[in-house]
Amino acid sequence: MCAMTLNGLLNTGLLGVYTNKIAMSVVAHNISNSNTHGFSRQTPVIVTTNPINLTTIGSGGAALSFGTGSTVSDIQRVRDEFLDLQFRGTSSRLNYWENIYSNVHYIEQLFGEPGETGLRNIYDSYWASIEELKTDPSNEAAKTQVVSRAEELVNTMKDINYRLEELKSDINSEIKIRIDEINSYLKRIADLNQKILTSSSISSSPNDLLDERDRLLDRLSELSNIRITNHSNGQISLSIGDKVVLNGSSYQEIKSLTIAGTNNEYYAYVGNNLLTFNDGKMSALFELRDEIIPSYQQQLDEFGLYLVDTTNLIYKEGWDSTGTITGANFFSDISTQRGFEDSRLFRIAGNSDVFHPGIIQYVTSHRSFYEDPQIDLNGFYLYTVNSKVSPPSDLSEVYPSHYNNIDSIIHDSTNKAIYFDDTSGFQDKLLVDIKGDFLKEYGFPTKEIKAYKIDPAKVIPGSLKFDGIDSNINFSNAVDLVSNINSHSGGYLKAEEIDGFIYILPTMKIPNADLDTIVLNDVDGSLSKMEAQKVTLDALDTSQPTLNNLLGSNEKIEMSINGRRIEINPLKDTIYDLVDKINATNTGVTASVTPHGSFVLRAGNLINFDLQNVTIKGPEKLFNALGFIEDGSNNIVTLISPDVSPEQIDEKFSKADLLRIDKGLGIVNQISVSSNLKENPSLLATDLGYYYQTNYTPTGAGNVSVWDKISKMYNNSVLDNGRVGFSNFLGNIVTDIGVKGETADKMRLNSEMLNSEIRLEKERVMGVSIDEEMTNLVKYQQAFNASARVITAVNQMMDTVINNLGVR
């Protein structure tokens, strides 16, 4: 139709009517969906129709291009794909942190910190009961309280572990539910893809279908990180994690499968491949179930495991108040019940007393001597005191004697050290420095002892009685006092006149040579009358003998743990130096020594509490001296390694005490206080005794050395691969939970703010503004009315042409 005809003009007006009617319909659709979630406002794409080129009379012969009107070529969504991408990314992050935060906050509540029911508070109550027992070991109520508090601590740990296990089970169930939810989204998106493909082929953009697909993609992004690839035909490909799960109208169902040996834990599979979620709620759920919750369960296990083992190894060396029961455990046995193949070798304890070798021959100074000091012992008041009673031919074994063995002080130029080398040994005698000007001056280890100091001129006839000895110690003068104490005190006390004074000295027969632990009855008040002074003297401390006493040699040796060398200098290193050197390797192997000298190796969390995860090599004679193995040659051997079978381990360590524990989590569930103690707390062991001659002997009911040693574990660095003590370990757990929760909360708030800002910007672009739509409605209405007026004008023109043209 020619645009210059009236009919052409009528058609142009009619197209304007139709175009603006369609535009108003789009506006009406926008307004009606202004509150529809996920709806993208639509806009008509109005374009001109094809023009007509022609020559008319009025154009002067020139060809003109006449427009033929307008049409709606498409109805498009107003959407910003970049904002969609940002929104889905922040939604994944937000949902990840929301789930981490809510669950970590719940875990924090389980530990009850801060609060009276918190694990650390319960532990402190247990430790407070120990301190109370130490003040009055004869108090039966105090013993009962120790047992009750320990049981309370164990039950609290079990309850926390149970609730953590429940939380893990709930999360595991939710994982399966969310996998099913993802599959439902994938199925619906695949169906929408098919509909979009069909609709696109027969019409313009299927906007409402695209909106529905975007809504599903937004929900899917909350569960996981997704990657979308758009295709030219309106189709998309979808990846979750590292797997393509949807392509157009076809998708791969994600399977929730359990793996044998994982306690029915669900994992996501695409085909036969494990699907890993890198963000979103699914990532948080898997991280909570497989990492965060098990880490706290493992820390509970570690705390309980070390608490039980360290306590038991000390406790079993003690006697009860009757001095008859020893070798029992405070906590019940936690060794594995599953056999070798499903166990871990947690601990090895030697059966040798490393504090009391056959002879303590060597004592090394702590100072360095680059040159031989050429010591003359005759110039010092060093006296040896032993516990001999019957007068032998050599009275020096009965009376304190001047120690002037110059040949016993040796200078080692290689090690720049001086040391005692006394073949008679120091294990049964005290070496006392009366003047205090030798041992400390030359840097030898010392301990303080008490002694009585009496002026011989003030000695008057009298009588002393020592508890445990039937006869009195009678004396009439200074000579009698010295002689009768040496022969009638049962070897507990020795006396000698030294530098013008009589010294009454304790022997090693007294526990720890502590004069205050015995009762010396002054029958006639003789000590007071003689103005006896109780003085403090220095004595040579041989309680931590250097390793040459164990090895019988000063030759340097080496051992290694996983290839990390440990150099041992027997002349200078004590057993505690060896402990420190092993702990400093940071290999997960920690060492300690029990009060009665049992050397202990334990496995830390770094090696999954299994000593067979490391390789330990060293001289056979060292491992023999530590009480681990029988043979003691000079050969370098492999003590333990992953290649050694459990049966070989048991055979090799037949003389040692091994503790094997179950694999996996839940060791805390095996812990309980000994049933005998729960039934009869009065059986509680309190006394470690003292070493005399070749054995340990009970000190008495008033001794609380068992619990004194146990209480020191409060701060001793034994947990976390030898880095922290029990109190700090619990503090670290609470701190870690708090920091993790605070971090998650900050990240959640940050992600929420970012997601909210992007959502607002996204809504600004795609959302429906009523004011804007009303403006458009008026605009399209006016255009519609104008187009209608064009039709009316053409109608009038046609009426004039038809009915009035040429009529007079």
C-alpha positions in Angstrom: 0.0 0.0 0.0 1.4 3.3 -1.0 2.2 5.6 2.0 0.9 8.6 0.0 -2.6 7.3 -0.2 -5.2 7.9 2.4 -5.4 4.2 3.0 -1.6 4.2 3.7 -2.0 7.1 6.1 -4.8 5.2 7.8 -2.6 2.2 8.2 0.1 4.3 9.8 -2.3 5.6 12.3 -3.7 2.1 12.9 -0.1 0.7 13.5 0.4 3.5 16.1 -2.8 2.4 17.9 -1.7 -1.2 18.0 1.9 -0.3 19.0 0.8 1.8 21.9 -1.9 -0.6 22.9 0.8 -3.3 23.2 3.0 -0.9 25.1 0.2 -0.2 27.6 -0.4 -4.0 27.9 3.3 -4.4 28.9 2.9 -1.5 31.4 -0.2 -3.2 32.9 1.7 -6.5 33.2 4.5 -4.7 35.0 2.1 -3.0 37.4 0.2 -6.2 38.2 3.5 -8.0 39.0 5.1 -5.1 41.0 5.0 -7.3 44.1 6.0 -10.6 42.4 9.3 -11.9 43.8 11.9 -12.3 41.1 9.8 -10.5 38.4 11.9 -8.5 36.0 10.1 -5.4 34.6 9.5 -5.6 30.9 9.8 -2.9 28.3 8.4 -2.9 24.7 11.0 -2.5 22.0 9.2 0.0 19.6 10.8 0.3 16.2 9.8 1.9 12.9 8.3 -0.2 10.1 10.1 -0.4 6.8 9.9 2.9 4.8 8.8 3.3 1.2 10.9 5.1 -1.4 8.9 7.0 -4.1 8.8 10.1 -6.3 5.8 12.4 -6.0 4.6 15.5 -7.6 5.4 17.5 -4.5 9.0 16.2 -4.3 10.1 17.9 -7.5 11.0 14.5 -9.1 13.2 13.5 -6.2 12.8 10.1 -4.5 11.6 10.4 -0.9 11.6 7.8 1.9 8.2 7.7 3.5 7.8 6.2 6.9 5.0 3.7 7.3 4.6 3.8 11.1 5.8 1.8 14.1 5.6 -1.7 15.6 6.7 -3.6 18.7 9.6 -5.8 17.6 10.1 -7.4 21.0 9.3 -7.3 24.7 12.5 -7.5 26.7 13.3 -7.9 30.4 15.3 -5.2 32.1 18.1 -7.1 33.8 21.8 -6.7 34.4 23.6 -10.0 34.1 26.7 -8.7 35.9 24.5 -7.8 39.0 23.0 -11.3 38.8 26.5 -12.8 38.8 27.5 -10.7 41.8 24.3 -11.4 43.7 24.6 -15.1 43.4 28.2 -15.0 44.4 27.5 -13.0 47.6 24.4 -15.2 48.3 26.7 -18.3 48.3 29.1 -16.5 50.7 26.3 -15.2 52.9 24.7 -18.6 53.3 28.1 -20.2 54.0 28.9 -17.9 56.8 25.4 -17.9 58.2 25.5 -21.7 58.6 29.1 -21.6 60.0 28.2 -18.9 62.5 24.9 -20.5 63.8 26.5 -23.9 64.4 29.7 -22.6 65.9 27.6 -20.4 68.2 25.7 -23.6 69.2 29.0 -25.4 69.9 30.1 -22.4 72.0 27.0 -22.9 74.1 27.7 -26.6 74.5 31.0 -25.8 76.1 29.2 -23.4 78.4 31.8 -20.7 78.4 31.7 -18.5 80.3 29.5 -20.0 83.0 29.4 -22.2 86.0 28.5 -25.3 83.9 31.3 -24.8 81.4 33.9 -27.5 80.9 36.7 -25.3 82.1 34.8 -24.4 85.2 34.2 -28.1 85.9 37.8 -28.8 85.4 38.9 -26.0 87.7 36.5 -27.4 90.4 38.2 -30.8 90.0 41.6 -29.1 90.4 40.3 -27.1 93.4 39.3 -30.4 95.1 42.8 -31.7 94.6 44.2 -28.6 96.3 41.8 -29.1 99.2 42.9 -32.7 99.5 46.6 -31.6 99.6 45.8 -29.5 102.7 44.3 -32.4 104.6 45.0 -35.9 103.1 43.4 -37.6 106.0 40.0 -36.0 105.3 37.7 -38.6 103.9 35.3 -36.0 102.6 38.2 -34.4 100.6 38.9 -37.8 99.0 35.3 -38.3 98.2 35.2 -34.8 96.6 38.2 -35.5 94.4 36.5 -38.7 93.1 33.1 -36.9 92.6 34.6 -33.9 90.8 36.6 -36.2 88.5 33.4 -38.1 87.7 31.6 -34.8 87.1 34.4 -33.8 84.7 34.2 -37.1 82.8 30.4 -36.9 82.5 30.6 -33.3 81.2 33.1 -34.3 78.5 30.9 -37.2 77.5 27.8 -35.0 77.4 29.6 -32.4 75.2 30.8 -35.2 72.9 27.3 -36.7 72.7 25.8 -33.4 71.7 28.5 -32.8 69.1 27.8 -36.2 67.7 24.1 -35.4 67.6 24.8 -32.1 65.8 27.0 -33.9 63.3 24.2 -36.5 62.7 21.6 -33.7 62.2 23.9 -32.0 59.7 24.4 -35.3 57.9 20.7 -35.7 57.5 20.4 -32.1 56.3 23.0 -32.8 53.6 20.8 -35.5 52.1 17.8 -33.2 52.2 19.7 -30.4 50.5 21.1 -32.7 47.8 17.5 -33.7 47.1 16.5 -30.0 47.0 19.3 -29.3 44.5 18.1 -32.2 42.3 14.6 -30.7 42.3 16.0 -27.4 41.2 18.0 -29.0 38.5 14.9 -30.9 37.2 12.8 -27.7 37.1 15.6 -25.7 35.4 16.0 -28.4 32.8 12.2 -28.4 32.2 12.3 -24.6 31.9 15.2 -24.7 29.4 13.1 -26.9 27.2 10.1 -24.6 27.4 12.3 -21.6 26.8 13.8 -23.3 23.7 10.4 -24.0 22.3 9.0 -20.6 23.1 12.0 -18.8 21.6 11.6 -20.7 18.3 8.0 -19.6 17.8 7.8 -16.2 19.5 9.9 -13.5 21.0 11.6 -13.6 24.4 9.8 -15.9 27.0 10.4 -13.4 29.8 8.3 -15.0 32.5 10.0 -18.3 31.9 13.4 -16.6 32.1 12.3 -15.0 35.3 11.3 -18.3 36.8 14.6 -19.8 35.8 16.6 -17.0 37.3 14.6 -17.4 40.6 15.6 -21.1 40.7 19.2 -20.1 40.0 19.2 -17.6 42.8 17.9 -20.3 45.2 20.5 -22.7 43.9 23.3 -20.2 44.5 22.3 -20.1 48.2 23.1 -23.8 48.5 26.3 -23.9 46.4 28.7 -21.9 44.2 27.4 -22.2 40.7 28.8 -21.3 37.3 26.5 -20.5 34.4 27.3 -20.5 30.7 24.7 -18.8 28.5 24.1 -20.1 24.9 22.8 -18.1 21.9 19.5 -20.1 21.8 18.6 -19.0 25.3 19.8 -22.2 26.9 22.3 -22.5 29.8 24.9 -24.9 31.1 25.3 -25.2 34.8 28.3 -26.3 36.9 28.4 -26.9 40.6 31.9 -27.1 42.1 34.0 -28.7 39.5 31.3 -30.8 37.8 28.9 -29.9 34.9 25.5 -31.0 36.2 23.1 -29.5 33.6 23.3 -28.7 29.9 20.1 -27.4 28.3 17.2 -29.7 29.0 19.4 -32.6 30.3 20.8 -32.8 33.8 22.8 -35.3 35.9 21.1 -36.2 39.2 23.4 -35.7 42.2 23.5 -38.9 44.3 23.7 -38.9 48.1 25.8 -42.0 48.9 27.4 -43.3 52.1 30.9 -44.7 52.2 31.8 -47.7 54.2 33.5 -46.9 57.5 32.2 -43.4 57.7 29.3 -43.9 60.1 26.7 -43.6 57.3 27.9 -40.1 56.3 26.4 -38.9 53.1 28.6 -37.6 50.2 27.5 -36.1 46.9 28.4 -37.9 43.7 27.9 -37.0 40.0 28.1 -40.3 38.2 31.0 -42.0 39.9 32.8 -38.8 40.8 32.8 -37.1 44.2 31.3 -33.6 44.0 33.0 -31.0 46.1 31.0 -27.9 47.1 33.2 -24.8 47.4 30.7 -22.3 48.8 27.2 -21.8 49.9 25.2 -23.7 52.5 26.4 -27.2 51.3 30.0 -26.2 51.7 29.3 -25.1 55.2 27.5 -28.3 56.1 30.3 -30.5 54.8 32.9 -28.4 56.6 31.0 -28.5 59.8 30.4 -32.2 59.7 33.8 -33.3 58.4 36.2 -30.7 59.8 34.9 -28.3 62.5 32.9 -30.6 64.7 35.4 -33.5 64.5 38.2 -31.1 65.4 36.5 -30.3 68.7 35.7 -33.9 69.3 39.3 -34.7 68.7 40.4 -32.0 71.1 38.0 -33.5 73.7 39.5 -36.9 73.0 43.0 -35.5 73.4 42.2 -33.8 76.6 40.6 -36.9 78.1 43.3 -39.2 76.7 46.2 -37.2 78.2 44.3 -36.6 81.5 43.7 -40.3 82.0 47.1 -41.5 81.0 49.2 -38.9 82.8 47.1 -39.2 85.9 47.2 -43.0 85.9 50.9 -43.2 85.4 51.5 -41.0 88.4 48.7 -42.5 90.5 49.7 -46.1 90.1 53.1 -45.3 91.6 51.4 -44.2 94.9 50.2 -45.9 98.1 46.9 -45.4 99.8 46.6 -44.1 103.3 47.4 -47.6 104.7 50.6 -47.8 102.8 49.6 -51.2 101.3 47.8 -50.6 98.0 49.8 -49.5 95.0 49.7 -50.1 91.2 46.0 -49.2 90.8 44.5 -46.7 88.3 42.6 -43.6 89.1 40.7 -43.8 85.8 39.6 -47.0 84.3 41.5 -48.6 81.5 41.0 -47.0 78.0 43.1 -49.4 76.0 41.7 -50.6 72.7 39.1 -53.4 72.6 39.3 -53.9 68.8 42.7 -55.6 68.4 45.9 -54.7 66.7 44.6 -53.9 63.2 42.1 -51.2 64.4 44.2 -49.5 67.0 46.9 -46.8 67.5 50.0 -47.0 69.6 49.6 -44.0 71.8 52.2 -44.5 74.5 55.3 -46.4 75.5 56.5 -46.3 79.2 59.8 -47.8 80.1 60.2 -50.1 83.1 63.5 -48.6 84.3 63.9 -46.0 87.0 66.0 -43.5 85.2 66.5 -41.5 88.4 68.2 -44.4 90.2 70.6 -46.3 87.9 72.8 -49.0 89.5 75.2 -46.3 90.6 75.3 -42.5 90.4 78.9 -42.0 89.7 78.9 -38.8 87.8 77.6 -35.3 88.7 78.5 -32.5 86.3 78.8 -28.8 87.1 76.4 -26.4 85.3 79.2 -23.9 84.7 81.7 -23.9 81.8 85.4 -24.3 82.6 87.7 -23.5 79.7 90.7 -24.4 81.8 91.2 -27.0 84.6 90.5 -25.1 87.9 92.9 -27.4 89.8 90.6 -27.8 92.7 92.0 -28.8 96.1 89.1 -30.3 98.1 91.2 -30.1 101.3 90.4 -26.4 101.4 86.6 -26.9 101.6 84.3 -28.4 104.2 82.7 -31.1 102.1 81.4 -34.0 104.2 79.8 -37.3 103.1 77.0 -38.7 105.2 75.7 -42.2 104.9 73.2 -44.3 106.8 75.5 -47.1 108.1 74.7 -48.1 111.7 77.0 -50.9 112.9 80.5 -49.7 113.4 82.7 -51.4 110.7 86.4 -51.3 110.6 86.3 -48.1 108.7 84.6 -45.6 110.9 84.4 -43.1 108.0 81.3 -45.1 106.9 79.6 -44.4 110.2 80.7 -40.9 111.0 80.4 -38.0 108.5 83.8 -37.8 106.9 85.6 -35.1 105.2 85.4 -35.5 101.4 88.8 -34.7 100.0 89.1 -37.1 97.0 90.9 -34.7 94.7 91.0 -37.4 91.9 87.2 -37.4 91.8 87.0 -33.9 90.3 87.8 -34.2 86.6 88.1 -31.4 84.0 86.8 -32.3 80.5 88.5 -29.8 78.1 86.3 -30.9 75.1 83.1 -30.1 76.9 84.6 -27.3 79.0 83.2 -28.9 82.1 84.2 -30.3 85.5 82.4 -33.2 87.1 82.5 -35.7 90.0 83.6 -39.2 89.0 83.3 -41.2 92.2 83.2 -44.9 91.6 81.8 -45.4 95.1 78.6 -43.6 94.0 76.4 -40.9 95.5 73.1 -42.8 95.5 73.2 -43.8 99.2 75.0 -40.8 100.7 74.8 -37.1 101.1 77.6 -34.8 100.1 77.1 -31.8 102.4 78.8 -28.4 101.9 79.1 -27.2 105.5 80.4 -23.7 104.6 78.5 -23.4 101.4 81.5 -22.2 99.5 82.1 -25.0 97.1 79.1 -26.6 95.4 77.4 -23.4 94.4 80.7 -21.6 93.6 81.7 -24.3 91.1 78.1 -24.7 89.7 77.2 -28.1 90.9 73.5 -28.9 91.4 72.4 -28.4 95.0 69.5 -28.9 97.3 68.9 -27.5 100.7 68.8 -29.6 103.8 68.2 -28.8 107.5 70.7 -29.7 110.3 71.2 -28.9 113.9 74.3 -26.8 114.8 75.5 -27.0 118.4 78.5 -25.4 120.2 80.4 -28.3 121.9 81.1 -26.1 124.9 77.3 -25.8 125.6 76.7 -29.5 125.5 75.2 -30.7 128.8 74.0 -34.2 129.9 70.7 -35.0 128.4 68.6 -37.4 126.3 67.0 -37.4 122.9 64.5 -39.8 121.4 63.9 -40.3 117.7 60.4 -41.6 116.7 60.7 -45.2 115.4 63.7 -46.0 117.6 63.0 -47.7 120.9 66.1 -46.7 122.8 66.9 -43.2 124.0 70.0 -41.3 122.7 71.7 -40.5 126.1 74.7 -38.3 126.3 76.8 -36.7 129.0 79.2 -34.6 126.9 79.9 -33.6 123.3 81.8 -36.8 122.5 78.9 -38.9 123.8 76.4 -36.8 121.8 78.3 -37.4 118.5 79.0 -41.1 119.2 75.5 -42.1 120.4 73.7 -40.3 117.6 75.8 -42.1 115.0 75.3 -45.5 116.6 71.8 -45.2 118.2 69.6 -43.2 115.7 69.0 -46.2 113.4 71.0 -44.6 110.6 68.5 -41.7 110.3 70.9 -39.1 111.8 74.6 -38.6 111.8 76.7 -36.2 113.8 80.3 -34.8 113.6 82.2 -32.0 115.1 83.2 -29.7 112.1 85.1 -26.4 112.4 84.4 -26.1 116.1 80.7 -27.0 116.0 78.7 -30.2 116.2 76.4 -30.8 113.2 73.5 -33.3 113.5 72.8 -34.2 109.9 70.0 -36.2 108.2 70.8 -39.2 106.0 69.2 -40.5 102.9 67.2 -42.9 105.0 65.0 -40.0 105.9 62.6 -39.2 103.0 64.3 -36.6 100.8 66.8 -36.1 103.7 64.2 -33.6 105.1 64.8 -33.2 108.8 61.3 -31.7 109.2 59.7 -35.0 108.2 60.9 -36.7 111.4 60.2 -36.1 115.1 63.2 -35.7 117.4 61.8 -35.6 120.9 63.8 -33.4 123.2 63.1 -35.4 126.4 64.8 -33.1 128.9 64.8 -29.9 126.8 68.5 -30.6 126.0 68.4 -29.0 122.6 67.0 -25.8 124.0 69.4 -25.7 126.8 72.3 -26.2 124.5 71.0 -23.4 122.2 70.9 -25.8 119.2 70.3 -23.9 116.0 68.4 -25.4 113.0 70.5 -24.3 110.0 70.1 -24.7 106.2 73.0 -26.3 104.4 73.7 -27.1 100.7 74.0 -30.7 99.6 74.9 -32.2 96.3 71.6 -32.8 94.3 71.7 -36.2 92.6 68.0 -36.5 91.9 68.5 -35.7 88.2 71.6 -37.7 87.3 73.3 -37.0 84.0 72.8 -39.7 81.3 76.4 -41.0 81.6 75.2 -42.7 84.8 72.6 -44.6 82.7 74.8 -45.2 79.8 78.1 -45.8 81.6 80.0 -43.5 79.2 80.6 -39.8 78.4 80.6 -40.5 74.6 78.2 -38.3 72.7 75.4 -40.1 70.9 72.5 -39.3 68.5 68.9 -40.4 68.1 66.5 -39.2 65.4 62.7 -38.8 65.0 61.6 -38.7 61.4 65.1 -37.8 60.4 65.4 -34.9 62.9 68.6 -35.4 64.8 68.8 -35.2 68.6 72.3 -34.8 69.9 72.9 -36.2 73.4 75.8 -35.3 75.6 75.7 -37.8 78.4 78.2 -35.8 80.5 75.9 -32.7 80.6 72.4 -33.9 79.7 70.0 -35.2 82.3 66.9 -37.2 81.5 64.9 -33.9 81.6 67.3 -32.5 79.0 66.5 -35.5 76.8 62.8 -34.9 77.4 63.1 -31.2 76.3 65.1 -32.1 73.2 62.6 -34.7 72.1 59.7 -32.3 72.7 61.6 -29.5 70.8 61.6 -31.6 67.6 57.9 -30.7 66.9 57.4 -34.1 65.3 54.3 -35.0 67.3 56.3 -37.2 69.7 56.4 -36.0 73.3 58.4 -37.3 76.2 58.0 -37.1 80.0 59.1 -38.9 83.1 57.0 -40.3 85.9 57.8 -39.6 89.6 59.4 -43.0 89.9 61.6 -42.5 86.8 59.6 -44.3 84.1 60.5 -42.7 80.7 57.4 -42.1 78.6 56.9 -41.5 74.9 53.5 -40.4 73.6 52.0 -39.6 70.2 50.4 -36.1 69.7 47.7 -34.9 67.3 50.3 -34.1 64.7 50.7 -37.9 64.1 47.1 -38.8 64.9 48.1 -40.2 68.3 50.0 -43.1 66.8 53.7 -43.6 67.4 53.8 -45.9 64.4 53.4 -42.9 62.2 57.0 -41.8 62.9 60.4 -43.4 62.6 62.6 -43.3 65.7 66.2 -44.4 65.5 69.1 -44.4 67.9 71.6 -46.4 70.0 70.3 -49.7 71.3 72.0 -49.0 74.6 70.0 -45.8 75.1 66.6 -47.5 74.5 67.7 -50.3 76.8 68.7 -47.8 79.5 65.3 -46.1 79.1 63.6 -49.4 79.8 62.1 -49.9 76.4 63.9 -53.0 75.1 66.0 -55.8 76.4 69.1 -55.6 74.3 71.7 -53.0 75.0 74.4 -53.1 72.4 76.1 -50.1 70.8 74.3 -50.7 67.5 72.1 -48.0 65.9 68.6 -49.5 65.6 65.1 -48.5 64.5 63.0 -48.4 67.6 59.8 -47.9 65.8 58.5 -47.1 62.3 55.4 -47.5 60.1 57.0 -50.7 58.6 57.0 -52.5 61.9 53.9 -54.7 62.5 51.8 -54.4 65.7 52.9 -58.0 66.6 56.6 -57.1 66.2 56.0 -54.0 68.3 54.6 -56.1 71.2 57.4 -58.5 71.0 60.1 -55.8 70.9 58.6 -53.8 73.8 57.8 -56.8 76.0 59.5 -55.2 79.0 57.7 -51.8 78.5 54.2 -50.7 79.2 52.2 -50.0 76.0 48.9 -48.2 75.6 47.0 -48.9 72.5 43.8 -46.9 71.8 41.0 -47.2 69.3 41.1 -45.5 65.9 38.7 -42.7 65.2 36.8 -40.4 67.5 34.9 -41.1 70.7 37.7 -42.1 73.1 36.2 -39.8 75.7 33.2 -42.2 75.9 35.5 -44.9 77.3 36.7 -42.7 80.2 35.4 -43.3 83.7 36.7 -43.1 87.3 37.8 -46.4 88.7 34.7 -48.3 90.0 36.6 -49.2 93.2 37.2 -45.6 94.0 33.6 -44.6 93.3 32.5 -47.3 95.7 35.2 -46.6 98.3 37.0 -43.2 97.9 39.0 -43.9 101.1 41.2 -46.1 98.9 42.5 -43.0 97.2 46.3 -43.2 96.8 48.1 -40.1 98.1 51.8 -41.1 98.8 54.5 -41.6 96.2 56.9 -42.6 99.0 60.7 -42.1 98.9 63.6 -44.0 97.5 65.9 -45.8 99.9 68.7 -48.2 98.9 67.0 -50.1 96.0 63.3 -49.6 96.5 60.6 -47.0 97.0 59.1 -47.0 100.5 55.8 -45.4 101.6 56.3 -42.2 103.6 53.1 -42.2 105.5 49.4 -41.2 105.4 50.2 -37.5 105.7 52.1 -37.4 102.4 50.2 -36.0 99.4 53.0 -36.3 96.8 50.7 -38.2 94.4 48.3 -35.3 94.1 51.1 -32.7 94.4 52.6 -34.2 91.2 49.1 -34.5 89.5 48.3 -30.9 90.4 51.4 -29.7 88.6 49.9 -31.0 85.3 47.6 -28.0 85.4 50.1 -25.9 83.6 52.7 -28.6 82.4 53.0 -28.5 78.7 51.9 -32.0 77.7 49.0 -31.5 75.2 49.0 -30.2 71.7 52.3 -31.9 70.9 53.9 -30.7 74.1 53.0 -27.0 73.7 50.3 -26.4 76.4 49.1 -27.6 79.7 45.6 -28.8 80.6 44.2 -25.5 81.7 45.6 -23.6 78.7 44.4 -26.4 76.4 40.8 -25.9 77.5 41.3 -22.2 77.3 42.5 -22.6 73.8 39.5 -24.6 72.8 37.2 -21.9 74.2 39.2 -19.2 72.6 39.2 -21.0 69.3 35.5 -21.4 69.3 35.0 -17.8 70.3 37.4 -16.5 67.6 35.9 -18.8 65.0 32.4 -17.6 66.0 33.4 -14.0 66.0 35.1 -14.3 62.6 32.0 -16.1 61.2 29.7 -13.4 62.5 31.9 -10.6 61.1 32.1 -12.3 57.7 28.3 -13.0 57.8 27.5 -9.3 58.5 30.0 -8.2 55.8 28.5 -10.6 53.3 25.0 -9.6 54.3 25.8 -5.9 53.8 27.4 -6.6 50.4 24.6 -8.9 49.3 22.0 -6.4 50.4 23.6 -3.6 48.5 23.8 -5.7 45.3 20.2 -6.8 45.8 19.1 -3.2 46.1 21.0 -2.3 43.0 19.6 -5.3 41.3 16.0 -4.4 42.3 16.6 -0.8 41.2 17.4 -2.1 37.7 14.9 -4.9 37.4 12.2 -3.9 39.9 8.9 -2.2 39.0 8.5 1.4 39.9 4.8 2.3 40.0 5.5 6.0 39.4 7.6 5.2 36.4 5.0 2.8 35.0 2.2 5.3 35.5 4.3 7.9 33.6 4.8 5.3 30.8 1.1 4.5 30.9 0.2 8.2 30.4 2.8 8.5 27.6 1.5 5.4 25.7 -2.1 6.5 26.3 -1.4 9.9 24.8 0.3 8.3 21.9 -2.6 5.9 21.5 -5.1 8.8 21.5 -3.0 10.7 19.0 -2.9 7.7 16.7 -6.6 7.4 17.0 -7.0 11.1 16.1 -5.0 10.4 13.0 -7.5 7.7 12.0 -10.4 10.1 12.7 -8.7 12.8 10.5 -8.1 10.3 7.7 -11.7 9.1 8.0 -12.9 12.7 7.6 -10.6 13.2 4.6 -11.9 10.1 2.9 -15.5 11.2 3.5 -14.7 14.5 1.9 -13.1 12.8 -1.1 -15.8 10.3 -1.5 -18.9 12.3 -0.7 -18.1 16.0 -1.3 -15.3 16.1 -4.0 -16.8 17.8 -7.2 -20.2 18.5 -5.6 -21.6 22.0 -5.9 
